[in-house]
Amino acid sequence: MSNLSNYYIARKVRFLREFDLVAKSARSVLNEYFVGENVNGLLAETRREFEALIPQLPYIGGKQPFTGFIVFTGMLLAV
């Protein structure tokens, strides 16, 4: 594993916590749009997808302005 891919893997716990915060905020909206659906199951599946994407995120230099954008885009891609 290269140093490039280590950047995101080393921060995986933090990124998953950030995902959980976003999911917590989105839960009420999802409950409105997916009435009768298992929103908790949908969010759990999305979280697993995001976790699988973390090692594949493109490395752009660590603490660059767009690193957060890349991580958030990974969350959206998981959806």
C-alpha positions in Angstrom: 0.0 0.0 0.0 1.4 3.3 -1.0 1.6 6.5 1.1 -1.0 8.0 -1.2 -3.7 5.5 -0.3 -2.7 5.4 3.4 -3.9 9.0 3.8 -7.6 8.1 3.6 -7.3 4.7 5.3 -5.5 6.3 8.2 -8.4 8.7 8.6 -11.2 6.2 7.9 -12.7 6.3 11.5 -12.9 10.1 11.3 -14.5 10.0 7.8 -17.1 7.4 9.0 -17.9 9.7 12.0 -18.4 12.5 9.6 -20.7 10.3 7.5 -22.7 9.5 10.6 -23.2 13.2 11.3 -24.4 13.8 7.7 -26.7 10.7 7.9 -28.1 11.9 11.2 -29.0 15.2 9.6 -30.4 13.6 6.5 -32.5 11.0 8.4 -35.6 13.2 8.8 -35.6 14.2 5.2 -35.2 10.6 4.1 -38.1 9.6 6.3 -40.3 12.1 4.4 -39.3 10.8 1.0 -39.1 7.1 1.8 -42.3 6.6 3.8 -42.6 3.0 4.9 -39.1 2.2 3.8 -36.3 1.0 6.2 -34.4 4.3 6.3 -32.0 2.8 8.9 -31.2 0.0 6.6 -30.7 2.4 3.6 -28.3 4.5 5.7 -26.4 1.4 6.9 -26.0 0.1 3.4 -24.9 3.6 2.2 -22.3 3.7 5.1 -20.9 0.3 4.0 -20.6 1.5 0.4 -18.8 4.7 1.6 -16.4 2.6 3.8 -15.6 0.5 0.7 -14.9 3.6 -1.4 -12.5 5.3 1.1 -9.4 3.5 -0.1 -10.3 4.3 -3.7 -10.6 8.1 -3.2 -8.1 10.0 -5.3 -5.2 11.4 -3.3 -4.7 15.1 -4.1 -2.2 16.0 -1.5 -3.7 15.6 2.0 -4.8 18.8 3.7 -5.6 20.6 0.4 -8.8 22.7 0.0 -10.5 20.1 -2.1 -9.7 17.0 0.1 -12.9 17.5 2.1 -14.8 17.9 -1.2 -13.4 14.5 -2.4 -14.4 12.8 0.9 -17.9 14.3 0.7 -18.2 13.4 -2.9 -17.4 9.8 -1.9 -20.3 9.9 0.6 -22.6 11.1 -2.2 -21.3 8.5 -4.6 -22.1 5.8 -2.0 -25.7 7.0 -2.1 
